[in-house]
Amino acid sequence: MSDMPRGTALSPFSGWRHSLAQNMSFLLSFVILAGLTLLYIGLFHGQLNAYPGTFEWTSVVNTAVPTVLVAVGQTIVVITRGIDLSVGGVIDVSNALAATHMKDSLASMVGWSLAILALGAVFGAINGIL
């Protein structure tokens, strides 16, 4: 027999409603993304009387990727119950070092990239110890 009390009927939508309630913030993020995308298209069309092409979308994505990576990293820190507000400062210092010292040569790019990653790891270890 079933473990359910007598007279209790399962609604065919009870699992669906529960899943919707559990994923509401995830769905809300997609609704916000769709709304912002439509706003971008509308503003772009209003200014230039044209719709965004491949170049414009590539520019938007390339500009947003570093911020998205930082947001994902900070989200992981917060989810694991660690609050680390120094992430923004470490990224600022890293970007400043890369912008002022990195040259056109492959050796410079690889060397400074490794040095900046090491510096970020050291700052992260210091903040982790504190």
Rosetta silent file (secondary structure, phi, psi, omega in degrees, C-alpha in Angstrom):
SEQUENCE: MSDMPRGTALSPFSGWRHSLAQNMSFLLSFVILAGLTLLYIGLFHGQLNAYPGTFEWTSVVNTAVPTVLVAVGQTIVVITRGIDLSVGGVIDVSNALAATHMKDSLASMVGWSLAILALGAVFGAINGIL
SCORE:     score description
SCORE:     0.000 S_00000001
   1 L     0.000  170.145 -179.598    0.000    0.000    0.000 S_00000001
   2 L   -85.582  153.123  178.143    0.901    3.631   -0.243 S_00000001
   3 L   -83.337   -2.027 -177.365    2.297    5.659    2.664 S_00000001
   4 L   -78.252  144.555  176.273   -0.118    8.513    1.938 S_00000001
   5 L   -65.236  155.978 -179.929   -3.035    9.123    4.309 S_00000001
   6 L   -64.999  144.331  176.816   -6.480    8.152    3.110 S_00000001
   7 L    84.219   -0.537  179.692   -8.382   10.758    1.176 S_00000001
   8 L   -98.799  120.244  179.734   -5.233   12.553    0.021 S_00000001
   9 L  -110.733  136.654  176.931   -4.947   12.794   -3.722 S_00000001
  10 L   -81.613  128.143  175.941   -1.839   13.958   -5.488 S_00000001
  11 L   -76.127  142.159  179.390   -2.462   16.718   -7.946 S_00000001
  12 L   -66.121  -17.146 -178.929   -0.773   16.141  -11.311 S_00000001
  13 L  -101.437    1.866 -176.893    0.653   19.681  -11.058 S_00000001
  14 H   -64.538  -39.553  177.013    2.008   19.484   -7.495 S_00000001
  15 H   -68.115  -36.976  179.075    5.483   18.460   -8.690 S_00000001
  16 H   -65.924  -43.913  179.407    5.389   21.142  -11.373 S_00000001
  17 H   -65.165  -39.836  178.730    4.434   23.867   -8.868 S_00000001
  18 H   -63.980  -44.116  178.706    7.138   22.782   -6.476 S_00000001
  19 H   -63.253  -40.126  178.548    9.770   22.868   -9.233 S_00000001
  20 H   -63.805  -43.817  179.492    8.595   26.308  -10.328 S_00000001
  21 H   -64.905  -37.537 -179.963    8.783   27.632   -6.780 S_00000001
  22 H   -69.127  -31.252 -175.140   12.260   26.179   -6.305 S_00000001
  23 L  -107.285   19.164 -176.192   13.582   27.711   -9.535 S_00000001
  24 H   -61.482  -42.392 -179.409   11.820   31.077   -9.408 S_00000001
  25 H   -66.724  -35.368  177.533   15.026   33.110   -8.963 S_00000001
  26 H   -65.735  -44.588  178.371   16.647   31.255  -11.864 S_00000001
  27 H   -66.686  -37.817  178.174   13.647   31.931  -14.096 S_00000001
  28 H   -61.923  -36.956  178.997   13.537   35.558  -12.954 S_00000001
  29 H   -64.280  -36.300  177.190   17.152   36.006  -14.052 S_00000001
  30 H   -71.286  -35.184  176.813   16.227   34.871  -17.577 S_00000001
  31 H   -64.972  -42.245  177.800   13.238   37.215  -17.652 S_00000001
  32 H   -64.333  -42.967  177.839   15.514   40.111  -16.628 S_00000001
  33 H   -60.330  -43.894  178.919   18.067   39.090  -19.274 S_00000001
  34 H   -64.205  -41.645  178.609   15.372   38.988  -21.955 S_00000001
  35 H   -63.044  -43.544  178.803   14.036   42.370  -20.849 S_00000001
  36 H   -67.273  -35.027  177.022   17.475   43.975  -20.914 S_00000001
  37 H   -64.858  -44.174  177.560   18.171   42.458  -24.330 S_00000001
  38 H   -64.847  -37.448  176.448   14.940   43.913  -25.687 S_00000001
  39 H   -63.211  -43.482  177.846   15.784   47.277  -24.106 S_00000001
  40 H   -60.344  -46.333  179.876   19.229   47.222  -25.771 S_00000001
  41 H   -62.078  -43.517 -179.786   17.705   46.393  -29.150 S_00000001
  42 H   -63.611  -44.604  179.042   15.086   49.126  -28.730 S_00000001
  43 H   -66.987  -39.309  179.148   17.623   51.784  -27.714 S_00000001
  44 H   -62.700  -46.445 -179.348   20.012   50.742  -30.484 S_00000001
  45 H   -66.496  -37.086  179.435   17.246   50.923  -33.078 S_00000001
  46 H   -65.273  -33.859 -178.569   16.012   54.250  -31.701 S_00000001
  47 H   -82.631  -40.040 -170.551   19.471   55.825  -32.011 S_00000001
  48 H  -115.631   -1.597 -176.514   20.648   54.381  -35.327 S_00000001
  49 L    52.884   36.597  176.510   17.468   53.217  -37.090 S_00000001
  50 L  -148.991  164.304  177.952   19.082   49.802  -37.514 S_00000001
  51 L   -99.756  152.048 -179.339   19.221   46.611  -35.524 S_00000001
  52 L   -61.712  136.996  178.713   22.411   45.359  -33.830 S_00000001
  53 L  -101.973 -166.212 -178.442   24.526   43.131  -36.030 S_00000001
  54 H   -61.245  -42.157 -179.205   27.207   40.571  -35.321 S_00000001
  55 H   -61.368  -43.928 -178.128   29.847   43.193  -34.525 S_00000001
  56 H   -65.908  -43.180  179.094   27.666   44.907  -31.920 S_00000001
  57 H   -66.462  -37.976  177.605   26.719   41.664  -30.188 S_00000001
  58 H   -63.996  -40.514  178.294   30.355   40.523  -30.183 S_00000001
  59 H   -63.173  -42.629  179.555   31.400   43.839  -28.632 S_00000001
  60 H   -62.702  -46.192 -178.572   28.761   43.540  -25.919 S_00000001
  61 H   -65.473  -45.304 -179.278   29.782   39.980  -25.080 S_00000001
  62 H   -64.196  -33.059  178.529   33.525   40.731  -25.100 S_00000001
  63 H   -73.981  -33.777 -174.763   32.997   43.720  -22.839 S_00000001
  64 H   -84.745  -23.199 -173.562   30.803   41.797  -20.404 S_00000001
  65 H   -57.948  -46.693  178.823   32.848   38.573  -20.063 S_00000001
  66 H   -59.476  -40.016  178.778   35.413   39.867  -17.515 S_00000001
  67 H   -66.731  -38.039  178.599   32.626   41.216  -15.310 S_00000001
  68 H   -64.977  -42.350  179.126   30.706   37.948  -15.615 S_00000001
  69 H   -63.192  -41.310  176.939   33.777   35.939  -14.586 S_00000001
  70 H   -63.917  -42.465  179.827   34.297   38.164  -11.541 S_00000001
  71 H   -63.144  -40.648  177.779   30.609   37.846  -10.626 S_00000001
  72 H   -64.599  -43.952  177.966   30.771   34.049  -10.874 S_00000001
  73 H   -61.518  -44.454  179.375   33.904   33.973   -8.716 S_00000001
  74 H   -66.514  -35.293  178.032   32.363   36.253   -6.102 S_00000001
  75 H   -64.114  -41.333  177.960   29.166   34.175   -6.141 S_00000001
  76 H   -61.332  -41.944  178.712   31.171   31.023   -5.414 S_00000001
  77 H   -62.175  -44.637 -177.871   32.832   32.788   -2.471 S_00000001
  78 H   -69.126  -39.808 -179.699   29.487   33.929   -1.063 S_00000001
  79 H   -63.314  -35.122  179.424   27.809   30.532   -1.572 S_00000001
  80 L   -82.871   15.005  175.802   30.580   28.827    0.384 S_00000001
  81 L    66.436   27.548  173.742   29.802   31.242    3.242 S_00000001
  82 L  -114.703  127.904  179.630   32.943   33.261    2.842 S_00000001
  83 L  -104.166  116.672 -178.763   32.601   36.997    2.384 S_00000001
  84 L  -128.942   99.442 -178.189   35.570   38.441    0.539 S_00000001
  85 L   -85.881   -0.761 -177.462   35.153   42.061   -0.447 S_00000001
  86 L   -84.549   -3.897 -176.847   38.755   42.382   -1.594 S_00000001
  87 H   -57.709  -45.225  179.903   38.083   40.707   -4.949 S_00000001
  88 H   -60.664  -42.368  178.796   37.400   44.021   -6.663 S_00000001
  89 H   -65.773  -40.420  178.799   40.607   45.566   -5.319 S_00000001
  90 H   -65.263  -39.687  178.602   42.721   42.582   -6.357 S_00000001
  91 H   -66.644  -39.671  177.582   41.249   42.707   -9.846 S_00000001
  92 H   -61.390  -44.988  178.964   41.930   46.449  -10.069 S_00000001
  93 H   -64.695  -41.115  179.320   45.579   45.961   -9.080 S_00000001
  94 H   -62.732  -45.445  179.372   45.921   43.048  -11.500 S_00000001
  95 H   -64.428  -39.865  179.421   44.453   45.038  -14.377 S_00000001
  96 H   -64.162  -42.933  177.527   46.660   48.042  -13.602 S_00000001
  97 H   -62.876  -44.305 -179.481   49.795   45.864  -13.585 S_00000001
  98 H   -64.619  -41.532 -176.861   48.823   44.180  -16.838 S_00000001
  99 H   -69.627  -32.817 -175.557   47.974   47.476  -18.542 S_00000001
 100 H   -92.156  -25.160 -172.878   51.193   49.224  -17.522 S_00000001
 101 H  -111.817  -23.601 -175.980   53.783   46.440  -17.805 S_00000001
 102 L   -75.127  133.165 -179.254   52.631   43.953  -20.440 S_00000001
 103 L  -109.458 -174.412 -176.235   54.237   44.438  -23.878 S_00000001
 104 L   -75.365  -18.838 -174.197   53.567   43.054  -27.380 S_00000001
 105 L   -75.958  152.956  179.373   55.924   40.089  -27.154 S_00000001
 106 H   -62.830  -41.074 -179.964   54.708   36.589  -26.327 S_00000001
 107 H   -61.637  -41.642  178.474   57.246   36.246  -23.518 S_00000001
 108 H   -64.738  -42.932 -178.908   56.007   39.447  -21.889 S_00000001
 109 H   -64.471  -46.356 -179.674   52.381   38.378  -22.141 S_00000001
 110 H   -67.152  -44.989 -178.442   53.012   34.911  -20.704 S_00000001
 111 H   -62.154  -48.834 -179.437   55.397   36.169  -18.035 S_00000001
 112 H   -70.069  -32.563  176.588   53.166   38.973  -16.796 S_00000001
 113 H   -63.690  -44.596  178.207   50.071   36.770  -16.956 S_00000001
 114 H   -66.044  -40.476  178.903   51.769   34.192  -14.721 S_00000001
 115 H   -63.518  -41.735 -179.193   53.097   36.903  -12.383 S_00000001
 116 H   -69.585  -38.492  174.944   49.653   38.486  -12.058 S_00000001
 117 H   -62.929  -41.840  178.066   48.016   35.109  -11.414 S_00000001
 118 H   -63.950  -41.980  178.004   50.613   34.390   -8.744 S_00000001
 119 H   -62.030  -43.162  176.394   50.029   37.804   -7.173 S_00000001
 120 H   -61.790  -39.329  178.090   46.277   37.155   -7.107 S_00000001
 121 H   -65.380  -39.738  178.803   46.883   33.759   -5.491 S_00000001
 122 H   -65.098  -46.307  177.734   49.107   35.353   -2.834 S_00000001
 123 H   -60.794  -41.263  178.577   46.508   38.031   -2.071 S_00000001
 124 H   -64.384  -39.345  178.308   43.809   35.350   -1.901 S_00000001
 125 H   -66.626  -40.638  178.452   45.908   33.220    0.475 S_00000001
 126 H   -62.761  -45.927  178.402   46.564   36.216    2.709 S_00000001
 127 H   -65.798  -32.611  177.096   42.865   37.055    2.818 S_00000001
 128 H   -68.028  -36.011  179.160   42.045   33.393    3.452 S_00000001
 129 H   -70.780  -39.901 -179.642   44.403   33.296    6.421 S_00000001
 130 L   -67.650    0.000    0.000   42.998   36.508    7.863 S_00000001
